[in-house]
Amino acid sequence: MTVATQPPPAGRPPLTPPPGDPYARPLGVHPLHPPRPPSPVGICRRALRDILTAHHLPALIEPAELLASELLGNAIRHTDGPAALKLRQSGPSFRLGAWDTDPTPPTTTQPHGETGRGLHLVDAYADDWGWFQVNGTAGKYVWCELKAVPF
């Protein structure tokens, strides 16, 4: 699956590093394929923090870590197969998405104990979110977006 990056709307600058930063490059697609044990969600949170820091987007670190934890945590918790977290620029937004091998639609449930809050948090913190099946029965991709305003 390939999604083309759209140019930013009129009046909005693209998410590019400040001039003169020799190590920065525009925010592209960063697929992260974490190992199952011991802490795949923690590994992806750390990589996400590093990517956002490198792209001078510190305001997105905390909400992006929370959303990535929920999306990837659900993908790992509810399937036996592999899972992946994908990060990309989507126009003026930053998109996070989790892929897993279960084509079953995600559902919100009534929170109970320590579980059932994931998609409620995604709905509360993300500017937009949704999901789609991947190649029929090859799994699903649950995504969310945050507005990305570089400092």
C-alpha positions in Angstrom: 0.0 0.0 0.0 1.5 3.3 -1.0 -0.1 6.7 -0.1 1.1 9.8 -1.8 2.0 12.8 0.3 -0.1 15.8 -0.6 1.4 19.3 -0.7 0.4 21.5 2.3 -2.7 23.7 1.9 -2.1 27.3 0.8 -0.6 29.4 3.5 0.8 26.5 5.5 4.5 25.6 5.3 5.5 22.0 4.7 7.0 20.1 7.6 10.7 20.7 6.9 13.6 21.1 9.1 15.0 24.6 9.8 17.5 25.9 7.2 21.1 25.0 8.0 20.4 21.8 9.8 22.8 19.4 8.0 21.4 16.2 9.6 17.7 16.8 9.1 15.6 15.6 6.2 11.8 16.2 5.5 9.5 14.0 7.6 8.9 11.0 5.4 7.5 7.5 6.0 9.1 5.6 9.0 7.8 2.1 9.3 8.7 0.5 12.6 8.5 -3.3 13.0 9.0 -4.0 16.7 9.9 -7.4 18.1 7.2 -9.1 20.2 9.0 -9.4 23.6 10.1 -7.8 25.8 8.7 -4.3 25.2 7.7 -3.6 21.6 5.5 -0.6 22.5 8.3 1.0 24.5 10.8 0.5 21.7 8.4 2.2 19.2 7.7 5.1 21.7 11.4 5.8 22.0 12.0 5.6 18.2 8.9 7.9 17.7 10.4 10.4 20.3 13.7 10.4 18.4 12.1 10.9 15.0 9.9 13.8 16.2 12.9 15.4 18.0 15.0 15.1 14.9 12.2 16.8 12.9 11.8 19.6 15.4 8.3 18.7 16.4 8.5 18.6 20.2 4.9 19.6 20.8 3.8 16.3 19.2 6.0 14.0 21.3 3.6 13.4 24.3 0.3 13.0 22.4 2.0 10.9 19.6 3.6 8.6 22.2 0.2 8.1 23.9 -1.6 7.4 20.6 1.2 5.1 19.3 1.0 3.2 22.6 -2.7 2.7 22.3 -2.7 1.8 18.6 0.3 -0.6 18.7 -0.7 -2.0 22.1 -4.1 -2.9 20.7 -2.5 -4.5 17.6 -0.2 -6.6 19.7 -2.8 -7.5 22.4 -5.6 -8.6 20.1 -3.6 -10.6 17.5 -1.1 -13.4 17.4 0.7 -12.3 14.2 3.1 -9.5 13.5 2.3 -5.9 14.0 3.8 -2.6 12.8 3.6 1.1 13.5 3.9 3.5 10.6 4.6 7.2 10.9 4.2 9.7 8.1 3.5 13.3 7.2 0.0 13.7 5.7 -0.2 17.3 4.4 -0.2 19.5 7.5 -0.8 16.5 9.8 1.3 13.8 11.3 -0.2 10.3 10.8 0.3 7.3 13.1 -1.0 3.9 12.1 -0.8 0.4 13.4 -1.1 -2.6 11.2 -2.0 -6.1 12.4 -3.0 -9.4 10.9 -6.6 -9.5 12.2 -9.1 -8.0 9.7 -11.8 -7.6 12.4 -12.9 -4.0 12.7 -11.7 -2.2 15.9 -14.4 -1.6 18.4 -14.8 0.7 21.4 -15.8 -1.1 24.6 -16.9 0.1 28.0 -13.7 0.6 30.0 -13.3 -2.0 32.8 -10.3 -2.3 35.1 -7.1 -1.7 33.1 -8.6 -2.3 29.7 -11.1 -0.8 27.2 -9.8 2.7 27.1 -7.6 2.6 23.9 -9.9 3.8 21.2 -11.6 6.2 23.6 -8.2 7.9 24.2 -7.5 7.9 20.4 -10.8 9.5 19.8 -10.2 12.1 22.5 -6.6 13.1 21.6 -6.4 12.6 17.8 -7.7 15.2 15.4 -9.0 12.4 13.2 -8.8 8.6 13.1 -10.2 5.6 11.3 -9.3 2.2 10.0 -9.4 0.0 6.8 -8.9 -3.6 5.9 -5.6 -4.4 4.2 -5.8 -6.6 1.1 -9.1 -8.2 2.0 -8.2 -10.6 4.8 -4.6 -9.7 5.3 -5.3 -7.6 8.4 -6.3 -4.0 9.2 -4.6 -0.6 9.5 -5.9 1.7 12.3 -4.7 5.3 11.9 -4.9 8.7 13.6 -3.7 12.2 12.8 -2.3 15.1 14.8 -2.0 18.6 13.4 1.8 19.2 13.0 2.9 22.7 13.5 6.7 23.0 13.5 8.2 25.5 15.9 
